Amino acid sequence: MSHRKERLAHFIRDVVSDAIANRIADPRVHPFTSVTRVDVSPDLRHAEVYLSVMGSESDSRTTLRGMNSARGMIQTRLAKQVKMRQCPLLRFELDDSIKTAINTIQQIDQLQQDRPADAEPFDGDDDDTAEKSE
């Protein structure tokens, strides 16, 4: 990513995060909503803002509807603060990567708990199995 795109993405992230924390009064926006990342198009005209909502799936969908409703206000605030000829158009998306990571860690923990206590730890080396098959 170019330096300009990175700076713009970081700036958009700050503006949207501030709007979520201090400006949006919509009850649909869950209080534990955070901006996980911002992807800016190569021509700097579009920006996808990824949101993570700590709550249920319905909370996430409701928050996304609230954020889409507040998009005009956020877009206006961004346009007033950004020093560009044309302000990027914002598009909000749900980012479930944090929930996926938590589920993966829980599955690994569960597998470790289910493993017999006398089982040898797996080191990823398949040399023993290759020798046994010969």
C-alpha positions in Angstrom: 0.0 0.0 0.0 1.3 3.4 -0.9 2.2 5.9 1.8 -0.7 8.2 0.8 -3.2 5.4 0.9 -2.0 4.4 4.3 -2.2 7.9 5.7 -5.7 8.3 4.3 -6.9 5.0 5.6 -5.5 5.8 9.1 -7.2 9.2 9.0 -10.6 7.7 7.9 -10.3 5.2 10.7 -9.7 7.9 13.3 -12.7 10.0 12.0 -15.1 7.0 12.0 -13.9 5.8 15.4 -14.4 9.3 16.8 -17.9 9.4 15.3 -18.8 6.1 16.8 -17.5 7.0 20.2 -18.7 10.6 20.4 -21.1 11.7 17.7 -23.5 9.0 16.7 -26.6 8.9 19.0 -28.3 6.2 17.1 -29.4 3.4 19.5 -28.9 0.8 16.8 -25.1 1.3 17.0 -23.8 -1.0 19.6 -21.5 0.6 22.2 -18.8 -2.0 21.6 -18.3 -1.3 18.0 -14.7 -0.7 16.7 -13.1 0.0 13.3 -10.8 -2.9 12.6 -9.4 -1.7 9.2 -10.0 0.6 6.3 -9.2 -0.3 2.7 -8.9 2.6 0.3 -9.2 2.1 -3.5 -6.2 2.9 -5.7 -7.9 6.0 -7.0 -8.7 7.1 -3.5 -12.4 7.6 -4.3 -13.8 4.7 -2.2 -13.0 3.4 1.2 -14.3 0.2 2.8 -14.6 0.5 6.6 -14.6 -2.8 8.4 -16.4 -2.8 11.7 -16.2 -5.3 14.6 -19.1 -5.6 17.0 -18.8 -7.4 20.2 -22.2 -8.9 20.6 -24.6 -11.2 18.9 -25.1 -11.6 15.1 -28.3 -9.5 15.3 -26.4 -6.8 17.2 -23.9 -6.7 14.3 -26.5 -6.5 11.6 -28.4 -3.8 13.6 -25.2 -1.8 14.1 -24.4 -2.0 10.4 -27.9 -0.6 9.6 -27.3 2.2 12.1 -23.8 3.0 10.6 -25.3 3.1 7.1 -27.9 5.5 8.3 -25.2 7.7 9.9 -23.0 7.5 6.8 -24.0 10.9 5.5 -23.0 12.6 8.8 -19.7 10.7 8.9 -19.1 11.5 5.2 -19.7 15.2 5.9 -17.3 15.2 8.9 -14.6 13.5 6.8 -15.0 15.9 3.9 -14.6 18.9 6.2 -11.4 17.4 7.7 -9.6 15.8 4.8 -7.5 18.0 2.6 -8.3 16.5 -0.8 -10.2 17.6 -3.8 -12.6 14.7 -3.6 -13.5 12.9 -0.4 -13.6 9.1 -0.5 -17.1 7.5 -0.4 -17.5 5.3 2.6 -18.9 1.8 2.6 -19.3 -0.1 5.9 -18.7 -3.9 6.1 -18.8 -6.3 9.1 -15.5 -7.8 10.0 -15.9 -11.2 11.7 -12.2 -12.0 11.7 -11.9 -11.4 15.5 -14.9 -13.8 16.2 -13.4 -16.4 13.8 -10.0 -16.1 15.7 -11.7 -16.6 19.1 -13.6 -19.6 17.8 -10.4 -21.1 16.4 -8.6 -20.6 19.7 -11.5 -22.2 21.6 -11.5 -25.2 19.3 -7.7 -25.7 19.8 -8.2 -25.4 23.5 -11.0 -28.0 23.4 -8.8 -30.4 21.4 -6.0 -30.0 23.9 -8.4 -30.8 26.8 -9.8 -33.8 25.0 -6.3 -35.2 24.3 -5.2 -38.0 26.6 -2.7 -36.9 29.3 -0.2 -39.6 28.3 -0.2 -38.6 24.6 3.1 -37.3 23.2 3.1 -33.7 22.0 2.9 -33.3 18.2 6.0 -31.6 16.8 5.0 -31.6 13.1 7.8 -34.0 12.2 6.5 -36.9 10.0 9.8 -38.8 10.0 8.6 -41.5 12.4 5.5 -42.3 10.2 7.7 -42.5 7.1 10.0 -45.0 8.8 7.1 -47.2 10.0 5.6 -47.4 6.5 8.9 -48.7 5.0 
